[in-house]
Amino acid sequence: MIPALLTALSRHYLDLYAGLVPFAVVTLLALTTAPGALHFLAAWSAVRFVTRTLRRIHHGAA
């Protein structure tokens, strides 16, 4: 029971971390260099992360 719970929690946080890293990197680049293309990529990355998260919650995988 406890190993299964720990595995589920670690997968949840690993998925969250994997989703946030690209968003953080693209946002950092957008804030330091500031061309319009990088702002677009940051927004696109954020939207993808949110939609993926909502889809997981909706399907009960989160």
N, CA, C and O atoms as a Tripos MOL2 file, in Angstrom:
@<TRIPOS>MOLECULE
protein
  248   247    62     0     0
PROTEIN
NO_CHARGES

@<TRIPOS>ATOM
      1 N           0.8290   -1.1970    0.0000 N.3       1 MET1
      2 CA          0.0000    0.0000    0.0000 C.3       1 MET1
      3 C           0.8680    1.2530    0.0000 C.2       1 MET1
      4 O           0.6860    2.1340   -0.8400 O.2       1 MET1
      5 N           1.8050    1.3380    0.9300 N.am      2 ILE2
      6 CA          2.6530    2.5300    1.0240 C.3       2 ILE2
      7 C           3.5480    2.6810   -0.2080 C.2       2 ILE2
      8 O           3.6600    3.7950   -0.7200 O.2       2 ILE2
      9 N           4.1980    1.6130   -0.7160 N.am      3 PRO3
     10 CA          5.0040    1.7900   -1.9320 C.3       3 PRO3
     11 C           4.1720    2.2680   -3.1230 C.2       3 PRO3
     12 O           4.6390    3.0870   -3.9150 O.2       3 PRO3
     13 N           2.9510    1.7650   -3.2520 N.am      4 ALA4
     14 CA          2.0870    2.2020   -4.3520 C.3       4 ALA4
     15 C           1.7330    3.6740   -4.2070 C.2       4 ALA4
     16 O           1.6990    4.4070   -5.1950 O.2       4 ALA4
     17 N           1.4730    4.1030   -2.9900 N.am      5 LEU5
     18 CA          1.1570    5.5060   -2.7360 C.3       5 LEU5
     19 C           2.3540    6.3980   -3.0460 C.2       5 LEU5
     20 O           2.2080    7.4470   -3.6730 O.2       5 LEU5
     21 N           3.5300    5.9820   -2.6070 N.am      6 LEU6
     22 CA          4.7410    6.7610   -2.8800 C.3       6 LEU6
     23 C           5.0430    6.8240   -4.3750 C.2       6 LEU6
     24 O           5.4840    7.8590   -4.8750 O.2       6 LEU6
     25 N           4.8110    5.7360   -5.0810 N.am      7 THR7
     26 CA          5.0210    5.7230   -6.5300 C.3       7 THR7
     27 C           4.0630    6.6780   -7.2190 C.2       7 THR7
     28 O           4.4680    7.4240   -8.1100 O.2       7 THR7
     29 N           2.8070    6.6650   -6.8210 N.am      8 ALA8
     30 CA          1.8160    7.5620   -7.4200 C.3       8 ALA8
     31 C           2.1790    9.0190   -7.1650 C.2       8 ALA8
     32 O           2.0960    9.8500   -8.0690 O.2       8 ALA8
     33 N           2.5790    9.3290   -5.9380 N.am      9 LEU9
     34 CA          2.9630   10.7080   -5.6180 C.3       9 LEU9
     35 C           4.2000   11.1420   -6.3930 C.2       9 LEU9
     36 O           4.2480   12.2630   -6.8990 O.2       9 LEU9
     37 N           5.1930   10.2780   -6.4930 N.am     10 SER10
     38 CA          6.4140   10.6490   -7.2050 C.3      10 SER10
     39 C           6.1350   10.8600   -8.6840 C.2      10 SER10
     40 O           6.7010   11.7650   -9.2960 O.2      10 SER10
     41 N           5.2730   10.0400   -9.2620 N.am     11 ARG11
     42 CA          4.9160   10.2310  -10.6800 C.3      11 ARG11
     43 C           4.1850   11.5480  -10.8800 C.2      11 ARG11
     44 O           4.4240   12.2530  -11.8600 O.2      11 ARG11
     45 N           3.3020   11.8810   -9.9600 N.am     12 HIS12
     46 CA          2.5560   13.1340  -10.0630 C.3      12 HIS12
     47 C           3.5130   14.3230  -10.0380 C.2      12 HIS12
     48 O           3.4090   15.2180  -10.8760 O.2      12 HIS12
     49 N           4.4420   14.3380   -9.0870 N.am     13 TYR13
     50 CA          5.3660   15.4610   -8.9880 C.3      13 TYR13
     51 C           6.3780   15.4680  -10.1220 C.2      13 TYR13
     52 O           6.8090   16.5400  -10.5450 O.2      13 TYR13
     53 N           6.7670   14.3080  -10.6250 N.am     14 LEU14
     54 CA          7.6700   14.2470  -11.7650 C.3      14 LEU14
     55 C           6.9860   14.8050  -13.0070 C.2      14 LEU14
     56 O           7.6080   15.5370  -13.7770 O.2      14 LEU14
     57 N           5.7120   14.4690  -13.2110 N.am     15 ASP15
     58 CA          4.9560   15.0130  -14.3360 C.3      15 ASP15
     59 C           4.8200   16.5210  -14.2110 C.2      15 ASP15
     60 O           4.9580   17.2440  -15.1980 O.2      15 ASP15
     61 N           4.5530   16.9930  -13.0100 N.am     16 LEU16
     62 CA          4.4240   18.4280  -12.7930 C.3      16 LEU16
     63 C           5.7340   19.1350  -13.0910 C.2      16 LEU16
     64 O           5.7420   20.1670  -13.7620 O.2      16 LEU16
     65 N           6.8390   18.5940  -12.6010 N.am     17 TYR17
     66 CA          8.1540   19.1820  -12.8340 C.3      17 TYR17
     67 C           8.4950   19.1710  -14.3210 C.2      17 TYR17
     68 O           9.0020   20.1610  -14.8490 O.2      17 TYR17
     69 N           8.2200   18.0590  -14.9960 N.am     18 ALA18
     70 CA          8.5120   17.9540  -16.4250 C.3      18 ALA18
     71 C           7.6790   18.9460  -17.2270 C.2      18 ALA18
     72 O           8.1260   19.4300  -18.2660 O.2      18 ALA18
     73 N           6.4800   19.2510  -16.7580 N.am     19 GLY19
     74 CA          5.6510   20.2390  -17.4420 C.3      19 GLY19
     75 C           6.0950   21.6580  -17.1910 C.2      19 GLY19
     76 O           5.9450   22.5160  -18.0610 O.2      19 GLY19
     77 N           6.6420   21.9270  -16.0130 N.am     20 LEU20
     78 CA          7.0360   23.2940  -15.6760 C.3      20 LEU20
     79 C           8.3950   23.7000  -16.2190 C.2      20 LEU20
     80 O           8.6170   24.8840  -16.4730 O.2      20 LEU20
     81 N           9.3030   22.7640  -16.4050 N.am     21 VAL21
     82 CA         10.6590   23.1210  -16.8360 C.3      21 VAL21
     83 C          10.6700   23.8090  -18.1980 C.2      21 VAL21
     84 O          11.2700   24.8780  -18.3130 O.2      21 VAL21
     85 N          10.0390   23.2540  -19.2400 N.am     22 PRO22
     86 CA         10.0650   23.9650  -20.5270 C.3      22 PRO22
     87 C           9.4100   25.3400  -20.4370 C.2      22 PRO22
     88 O           9.8900   26.3000  -21.0400 O.2      22 PRO22
     89 N           8.3250   25.4330  -19.6900 N.am     23 PHE23
     90 CA          7.6540   26.7220  -19.5090 C.3      23 PHE23
     91 C           8.5810   27.7280  -18.8320 C.2      23 PHE23
     92 O           8.6530   28.8830  -19.2510 O.2      23 PHE23
     93 N           9.2880   27.2980  -17.7950 N.am     24 ALA24
     94 CA         10.1990   28.1930  -17.0770 C.3      24 ALA24
     95 C          11.3660   28.6240  -17.9530 C.2      24 ALA24
     96 O          11.7570   29.7910  -17.9290 O.2      24 ALA24
     97 N          11.9240   27.7050  -18.7230 N.am     25 VAL25
     98 CA         13.0630   28.0410  -19.5880 C.3      25 VAL25
     99 C          12.6440   29.0230  -20.6710 C.2      25 VAL25
    100 O          13.3290   30.0200  -20.9040 O.2      25 VAL25
    101 N          11.5280   28.7530  -21.3330 N.am     26 VAL26
    102 CA         11.0650   29.6380  -22.4040 C.3      26 VAL26
    103 C          10.6980   31.0060  -21.8440 C.2      26 VAL26
    104 O          10.9970   32.0270  -22.4620 O.2      26 VAL26
    105 N          10.0570   31.0370  -20.6850 N.am     27 THR27
    106 CA          9.6990   32.3120  -20.0690 C.3      27 THR27
    107 C          10.9410   33.0950  -19.6760 C.2      27 THR27
    108 O          10.9940   34.3080  -19.8780 O.2      27 THR27
    109 N          11.9380   32.4240  -19.1190 N.am     28 LEU28
    110 CA         13.1860   33.0970  -18.7590 C.3      28 LEU28
    111 C          13.8610   33.6890  -19.9920 C.2      28 LEU28
    112 O          14.3350   34.8240  -19.9560 O.2      28 LEU28
    113 N          13.9040   32.9320  -21.0710 N.am     29 LEU29
    114 CA         14.4720   33.4590  -22.3120 C.3      29 LEU29
    115 C          13.6840   34.6630  -22.8160 C.2      29 LEU29
    116 O          14.2670   35.6480  -23.2690 O.2      29 LEU29
    117 N          12.3660   34.5810  -22.7360 N.am     30 ALA30
    118 CA         11.5320   35.6890  -23.2010 C.3      30 ALA30
    119 C          11.7630   36.9410  -22.3700 C.2      30 ALA30
    120 O          11.7700   38.0500  -22.9040 O.2      30 ALA30
    121 N          11.9520   36.7730  -21.0730 N.am     31 LEU31
    122 CA         12.1570   37.9380  -20.2140 C.3      31 LEU31
    123 C          13.5490   38.5400  -20.3770 C.2      31 LEU31
    124 O          13.7160   39.7430  -20.1750 O.2      31 LEU31
    125 N          14.5420   37.7480  -20.7310 N.am     32 THR32
    126 CA         15.8990   38.2810  -20.8460 C.3      32 THR32
    127 C          16.2040   38.8230  -22.2310 C.2      32 THR32
    128 O          16.9780   39.7730  -22.3500 O.2      32 THR32
    129 N          15.6220   38.2520  -23.2920 N.am     33 THR33
    130 CA         15.9280   38.7180  -24.6410 C.3      33 THR33
    131 C          14.8070   39.5530  -25.2500 C.2      33 THR33
    132 O          15.0810   40.4710  -26.0230 O.2      33 THR33
    133 N          13.5760   39.2620  -24.9240 N.am     34 ALA34
    134 CA         12.3840   40.0490  -25.2460 C.3      34 ALA34
    135 C          11.9810   40.1800  -26.7050 C.2      34 ALA34
    136 O          11.2500   41.1230  -27.0090 O.2      34 ALA34
    137 N          12.3890   39.3250  -27.6380 N.am     35 PRO35
    138 CA         11.7710   39.4210  -28.9680 C.3      35 PRO35
    139 C          10.3720   38.8090  -28.9600 C.2      35 PRO35
    140 O          10.0580   37.9700  -28.1150 O.2      35 PRO35
    141 N           9.5560   39.2240  -29.8820 N.am     36 GLY36
    142 CA          8.1720   38.7660  -29.9150 C.3      36 GLY36
    143 C           8.0150   37.2680  -30.0720 C.2      36 GLY36
    144 O           7.0740   36.6900  -29.5270 O.2      36 GLY36
    145 N           8.9150   36.6210  -30.8070 N.am     37 ALA37
    146 CA          8.8010   35.1790  -31.0290 C.3      37 ALA37
    147 C           8.9190   34.4120  -29.7210 C.2      37 ALA37
    148 O           8.2000   33.4340  -29.5150 O.2      37 ALA37
    149 N           9.8010   34.8300  -28.8450 N.am     38 LEU38
    150 CA          9.9520   34.1190  -27.5770 C.3      38 LEU38
    151 C           8.7700   34.3600  -26.6480 C.2      38 LEU38
    152 O           8.4060   33.4790  -25.8700 O.2      38 LEU38
    153 N           8.1690   35.5400  -26.7210 N.am     39 HIS39
    154 CA          6.9480   35.7760  -25.9390 C.3      39 HIS39
    155 C           5.8330   34.8450  -26.4190 C.2      39 HIS39
    156 O           5.0690   34.2990  -25.6240 O.2      39 HIS39
    157 N           5.7640   34.6810  -27.7240 N.am     40 PHE40
    158 CA          4.7680   33.7620  -28.2670 C.3      40 PHE40
    159 C           5.0200   32.3350  -27.7850 C.2      40 PHE40
    160 O           4.0820   31.6390  -27.3950 O.2      40 PHE40
    161 N           6.2720   31.8980  -27.8100 N.am     41 LEU41
    162 CA          6.5940   30.5410  -27.3640 C.3      41 LEU41
    163 C           6.2820   30.3450  -25.8830 C.2      41 LEU41
    164 O           5.8380   29.2690  -25.4810 O.2      41 LEU41
    165 N           6.5090   31.3690  -25.0750 N.am     42 ALA42
    166 CA          6.1920   31.2630  -23.6490 C.3      42 ALA42
    167 C           4.6860   31.1090  -23.4460 C.2      42 ALA42
    168 O           4.2410   30.2840  -22.6480 O.2      42 ALA42
    169 N           3.9130   31.9030  -24.1670 N.am     43 ALA43
    170 CA          2.4550   31.8050  -24.0510 C.3      43 ALA43
    171 C           1.9660   30.4490  -24.5570 C.2      43 ALA43
    172 O           1.0890   29.8330  -23.9510 O.2      43 ALA43
    173 N           2.5310   29.9960  -25.6540 N.am     44 TRP44
    174 CA          2.1450   28.7070  -26.2240 C.3      44 TRP44
    175 C           2.4770   27.5750  -25.2560 C.2      44 TRP44
    176 O           1.6780   26.6570  -25.0710 O.2      44 TRP44
    177 N           3.6440   27.6410  -24.6450 N.am     45 SER45
    178 CA          4.0490   26.6230  -23.6790 C.3      45 SER45
    179 C           3.1150   26.6140  -22.4730 C.2      45 SER45
    180 O           2.7490   25.5470  -21.9800 O.2      45 SER45
    181 N           2.7320   27.7840  -21.9990 N.am     46 ALA46
    182 CA          1.8210   27.8730  -20.8530 C.3      46 ALA46
    183 C           0.4570   27.2840  -21.1960 C.2      46 ALA46
    184 O          -0.1270   26.5490  -20.3990 O.2      46 ALA46
    185 N          -0.0420   27.6050  -22.3730 N.am     47 VAL47
    186 CA         -1.3470   27.0780  -22.7850 C.3      47 VAL47
    187 C          -1.2930   25.5600  -22.9140 C.2      47 VAL47
    188 O          -2.2200   24.8710  -22.4900 O.2      47 VAL47
    189 N          -0.2220   25.0360  -23.4930 N.am     48 ARG48
    190 CA         -0.0720   23.5760  -23.6070 C.3      48 ARG48
    191 C          -0.0390   22.9180  -22.2420 C.2      48 ARG48
    192 O          -0.6690   21.8800  -22.0340 O.2      48 ARG48
    193 N           0.6960   23.5190  -21.3030 N.am     49 PHE49
    194 CA          0.7970   22.9550  -19.9560 C.3      49 PHE49
    195 C          -0.5670   22.9410  -19.2730 C.2      49 PHE49
    196 O          -0.9430   21.9440  -18.6560 O.2      49 PHE49
    197 N          -1.2990   24.0310  -19.3790 N.am     50 VAL50
    198 CA         -2.6130   24.1200  -18.7370 C.3      50 VAL50
    199 C          -3.5880   23.1280  -19.3630 C.2      50 VAL50
    200 O          -4.3140   22.4330  -18.6520 O.2      50 VAL50
    201 N          -3.6050   23.0630  -20.6900 N.am     51 THR51
    202 CA         -4.5420   22.1380  -21.3290 C.3      51 THR51
    203 C          -4.1940   20.6900  -21.0210 C.2      51 THR51
    204 O          -5.0920   19.8700  -20.8290 O.2      51 THR51
    205 N          -2.9000   20.3600  -20.9690 N.am     52 ARG52
    206 CA         -2.4890   18.9990  -20.6200 C.3      52 ARG52
    207 C          -2.9040   18.6640  -19.1920 C.2      52 ARG52
    208 O          -3.3800   17.5630  -18.9160 O.2      52 ARG52
    209 N          -2.7170   19.6270  -18.2850 N.am     53 THR53
    210 CA         -3.0820   19.4090  -16.8880 C.3      53 THR53
    211 C          -4.5910   19.2310  -16.7440 C.2      53 THR53
    212 O          -5.0480   18.3330  -16.0370 O.2      53 THR53
    213 N          -5.3540   20.0790  -17.4060 N.am     54 LEU54
    214 CA         -6.8120   19.9630  -17.3400 C.3      54 LEU54
    215 C          -7.2880   18.6420  -17.9360 C.2      54 LEU54
    216 O          -8.2220   18.0270  -17.4220 O.2      54 LEU54
    217 N          -6.6510   18.2110  -19.0120 N.am     55 ARG55
    218 CA         -7.0230   16.9370  -19.6270 C.3      55 ARG55
    219 C          -6.7410   15.7830  -18.6720 C.2      55 ARG55
    220 O          -7.5410   14.8530  -18.5690 O.2      55 ARG55
    221 N          -5.6090   15.8370  -17.9740 N.am     56 ARG56
    222 CA         -5.2710   14.7810  -17.0100 C.3      56 ARG56
    223 C          -6.2560   14.7680  -15.8500 C.2      56 ARG56
    224 O          -6.6830   13.7040  -15.4040 O.2      56 ARG56
    225 N          -6.6120   15.9430  -15.3650 N.am     57 ILE57
    226 CA         -7.5750   16.0240  -14.2640 C.3      57 ILE57
    227 C          -8.9280   15.4890  -14.7220 C.2      57 ILE57
    228 O          -9.5930   14.7500  -13.9960 O.2      57 ILE57
    229 N          -9.3230   15.8700  -15.9250 N.am     58 HIS58
    230 CA        -10.6090   15.4350  -16.4580 C.3      58 HIS58
    231 C         -10.6660   13.9160  -16.6160 C.2      58 HIS58
    232 O         -11.7040   13.3000  -16.3720 O.2      58 HIS58
    233 N          -9.5620   13.3230  -17.0190 N.am     59 HIS59
    234 CA         -9.5240   11.8710  -17.2120 C.3      59 HIS59
    235 C          -9.1290   11.1240  -15.9470 C.2      59 HIS59
    236 O          -9.0510    9.8950  -15.9540 O.2      59 HIS59
    237 N          -8.8810   11.8460  -14.8660 N.am     60 GLY60
    238 CA         -8.5800   11.2100  -13.5950 C.3      60 GLY60
    239 C          -7.1590   10.6990  -13.4690 C.2      60 GLY60
    240 O          -6.8860    9.8450  -12.6250 O.2      60 GLY60
    241 N          -6.2450   11.2030  -14.2910 N.am     61 ALA61
    242 CA         -4.8630   10.7170  -14.2450 C.3      61 ALA61
    243 C          -3.9790   11.5780  -13.3610 C.2      61 ALA61
    244 O          -2.8400   11.2000  -13.0850 O.2      61 ALA61
    245 N          -4.4670   12.7170  -12.9120 N.am     62 ALA62
    246 CA         -3.6170   13.6160  -12.1250 C.3      62 ALA62
    247 C          -3.6250   13.2310  -10.6690 C.2      62 ALA62
    248 O          -2.9650   13.8780   -9.8550 O.2      62 ALA62
@<TRIPOS>BOND
     1     1     2 1
     2     2     3 1
     3     3     4 2
     4     3     5 am
     5     5     6 1
     6     6     7 1
     7     7     8 2
     8     7     9 am
     9     9    10 1
    10    10    11 1
    11    11    12 2
    12    11    13 am
    13    13    14 1
    14    14    15 1
    15    15    16 2
    16    15    17 am
    17    17    18 1
    18    18    19 1
    19    19    20 2
    20    19    21 am
    21    21    22 1
    22    22    23 1
    23    23    24 2
    24    23    25 am
    25    25    26 1
    26    26    27 1
    27    27    28 2
    28    27    29 am
    29    29    30 1
    30    30    31 1
    31    31    32 2
    32    31    33 am
    33    33    34 1
    34    34    35 1
    35    35    36 2
    36    35    37 am
    37    37    38 1
    38    38    39 1
    39    39    40 2
    40    39    41 am
    41    41    42 1
    42    42    43 1
    43    43    44 2
    44    43    45 am
    45    45    46 1
    46    46    47 1
    47    47    48 2
    48    47    49 am
    49    49    50 1
    50    50    51 1
    51    51    52 2
    52    51    53 am
    53    53    54 1
    54    54    55 1
    55    55    56 2
    56    55    57 am
    57    57    58 1
    58    58    59 1
    59    59    60 2
    60    59    61 am
    61    61    62 1
    62    62    63 1
    63    63    64 2
    64    63    65 am
    65    65    66 1
    66    66    67 1
    67    67    68 2
    68    67    69 am
    69    69    70 1
    70    70    71 1
    71    71    72 2
    72    71    73 am
    73    73    74 1
    74    74    75 1
    75    75    76 2
    76    75    77 am
    77    77    78 1
    78    78    79 1
    79    79    80 2
    80    79    81 am
    81    81    82 1
    82    82    83 1
    83    83    84 2
    84    83    85 am
    85    85    86 1
    86    86    87 1
    87    87    88 2
    88    87    89 am
    89    89    90 1
    90    90    91 1
    91    91    92 2
    92    91    93 am
    93    93    94 1
    94    94    95 1
    95    95    96 2
    96    95    97 am
    97    97    98 1
    98    98    99 1
    99    99   100 2
   100    99   101 am
   101   101   102 1
   102   102   103 1
   103   103   104 2
   104   103   105 am
   105   105   106 1
   106   106   107 1
   107   107   108 2
   108   107   109 am
   109   109   110 1
   110   110   111 1
   111   111   112 2
   112   111   113 am
   113   113   114 1
   114   114   115 1
   115   115   116 2
   116   115   117 am
   117   117   118 1
   118   118   119 1
   119   119   120 2
   120   119   121 am
   121   121   122 1
   122   122   123 1
   123   123   124 2
   124   123   125 am
   125   125   126 1
   126   126   127 1
   127   127   128 2
   128   127   129 am
   129   129   130 1
   130   130   131 1
   131   131   132 2
   132   131   133 am
   133   133   134 1
   134   134   135 1
   135   135   136 2
   136   135   137 am
   137   137   138 1
   138   138   139 1
   139   139   140 2
   140   139   141 am
   141   141   142 1
   142   142   143 1
   143   143   144 2
   144   143   145 am
   145   145   146 1
   146   146   147 1
   147   147   148 2
   148   147   149 am
   149   149   150 1
   150   150   151 1
   151   151   152 2
   152   151   153 am
   153   153   154 1
   154   154   155 1
   155   155   156 2
   156   155   157 am
   157   157   158 1
   158   158   159 1
   159   159   160 2
   160   159   161 am
   161   161   162 1
   162   162   163 1
   163   163   164 2
   164   163   165 am
   165   165   166 1
   166   166   167 1
   167   167   168 2
   168   167   169 am
   169   169   170 1
   170   170   171 1
   171   171   172 2
   172   171   173 am
   173   173   174 1
   174   174   175 1
   175   175   176 2
   176   175   177 am
   177   177   178 1
   178   178   179 1
   179   179   180 2
   180   179   181 am
   181   181   182 1
   182   182   183 1
   183   183   184 2
   184   183   185 am
   185   185   186 1
   186   186   187 1
   187   187   188 2
   188   187   189 am
   189   189   190 1
   190   190   191 1
   191   191   192 2
   192   191   193 am
   193   193   194 1
   194   194   195 1
   195   195   196 2
   196   195   197 am
   197   197   198 1
   198   198   199 1
   199   199   200 2
   200   199   201 am
   201   201   202 1
   202   202   203 1
   203   203   204 2
   204   203   205 am
   205   205   206 1
   206   206   207 1
   207   207   208 2
   208   207   209 am
   209   209   210 1
   210   210   211 1
   211   211   212 2
   212   211   213 am
   213   213   214 1
   214   214   215 1
   215   215   216 2
   216   215   217 am
   217   217   218 1
   218   218   219 1
   219   219   220 2
   220   219   221 am
   221   221   222 1
   222   222   223 1
   223   223   224 2
   224   223   225 am
   225   225   226 1
   226   226   227 1
   227   227   228 2
   228   227   229 am
   229   229   230 1
   230   230   231 1
   231   231   232 2
   232   231   233 am
   233   233   234 1
   234   234   235 1
   235   235   236 2
   236   235   237 am
   237   237   238 1
   238   238   239 1
   239   239   240 2
   240   239   241 am
   241   241   242 1
   242   242   243 1
   243   243   244 2
   244   243   245 am
   245   245   246 1
   246   246   247 1
   247   247   248 2
@<TRIPOS>SUBSTRUCTURE
     1 MET1         2 RESIDUE 1 A MET
     2 ILE2         6 RESIDUE 1 A ILE
     3 PRO3        10 RESIDUE 1 A PRO
     4 ALA4        14 RESIDUE 1 A ALA
     5 LEU5        18 RESIDUE 1 A LEU
     6 LEU6        22 RESIDUE 1 A LEU
     7 THR7        26 RESIDUE 1 A THR
     8 ALA8        30 RESIDUE 1 A ALA
     9 LEU9        34 RESIDUE 1 A LEU
    10 SER10       38 RESIDUE 1 A SER
    11 ARG11       42 RESIDUE 1 A ARG
    12 HIS12       46 RESIDUE 1 A HIS
    13 TYR13       50 RESIDUE 1 A TYR
    14 LEU14       54 RESIDUE 1 A LEU
    15 ASP15       58 RESIDUE 1 A ASP
    16 LEU16       62 RESIDUE 1 A LEU
    17 TYR17       66 RESIDUE 1 A TYR
    18 ALA18       70 RESIDUE 1 A ALA
    19 GLY19       74 RESIDUE 1 A GLY
    20 LEU20       78 RESIDUE 1 A LEU
    21 VAL21       82 RESIDUE 1 A VAL
    22 PRO22       86 RESIDUE 1 A PRO
    23 PHE23       90 RESIDUE 1 A PHE
    24 ALA24       94 RESIDUE 1 A ALA
    25 VAL25       98 RESIDUE 1 A VAL
    26 VAL26      102 RESIDUE 1 A VAL
    27 THR27      106 RESIDUE 1 A THR
    28 LEU28      110 RESIDUE 1 A LEU
    29 LEU29      114 RESIDUE 1 A LEU
    30 ALA30      118 RESIDUE 1 A ALA
    31 LEU31      122 RESIDUE 1 A LEU
    32 THR32      126 RESIDUE 1 A THR
    33 THR33      130 RESIDUE 1 A THR
    34 ALA34      134 RESIDUE 1 A ALA
    35 PRO35      138 RESIDUE 1 A PRO
    36 GLY36      142 RESIDUE 1 A GLY
    37 ALA37      146 RESIDUE 1 A ALA
    38 LEU38      150 RESIDUE 1 A LEU
    39 HIS39      154 RESIDUE 1 A HIS
    40 PHE40      158 RESIDUE 1 A PHE
    41 LEU41      162 RESIDUE 1 A LEU
    42 ALA42      166 RESIDUE 1 A ALA
    43 ALA43      170 RESIDUE 1 A ALA
    44 TRP44      174 RESIDUE 1 A TRP
    45 SER45      178 RESIDUE 1 A SER
    46 ALA46      182 RESIDUE 1 A ALA
    47 VAL47      186 RESIDUE 1 A VAL
    48 ARG48      190 RESIDUE 1 A ARG
    49 PHE49      194 RESIDUE 1 A PHE
    50 VAL50      198 RESIDUE 1 A VAL
    51 THR51      202 RESIDUE 1 A THR
    52 ARG52      206 RESIDUE 1 A ARG
    53 THR53      210 RESIDUE 1 A THR
    54 LEU54      214 RESIDUE 1 A LEU
    55 ARG55      218 RESIDUE 1 A ARG
    56 ARG56      222 RESIDUE 1 A ARG
    57 ILE57      226 RESIDUE 1 A ILE
    58 HIS58      230 RESIDUE 1 A HIS
    59 HIS59      234 RESIDUE 1 A HIS
    60 GLY60      238 RESIDUE 1 A GLY
    61 ALA61      242 RESIDUE 1 A ALA
    62 ALA62      246 RESIDUE 1 A ALA
